[in-house]
Amino acid sequence: MGNLVLSRKRGEEICIGSDIVITILGTLKGKVSVSIRAPDSLRVDRGEIRKKKLADVQEAWKEAWTPKPSVAIAAGSTSRKGT
């Protein structure tokens, strides 16, 4: 996977493929505001949101595939035969 580093000014765009456009809206106190135009079929998330979603999915899979404890034996039913 490649990595491209760009410098952009307010109002300039970055095009990805034929249907994704990122527009730089401006900067304020060290933060950059961007607009992302993409097809509805494409998920666009902030990095921290994506990490949270992935962690939630991994936890759900872990719970689904963790063996459940057996049903406890009722009290008094553990007597030995012949005693």
Secondary structure, DSSP 8 states (H G I E B T S, - for coil): ---------TT-EEEETTTEEEEEEEEETTEEEEEEE--TTS----HHHHHHHHHHHHHHHHHHHS--------TTTT--TT-
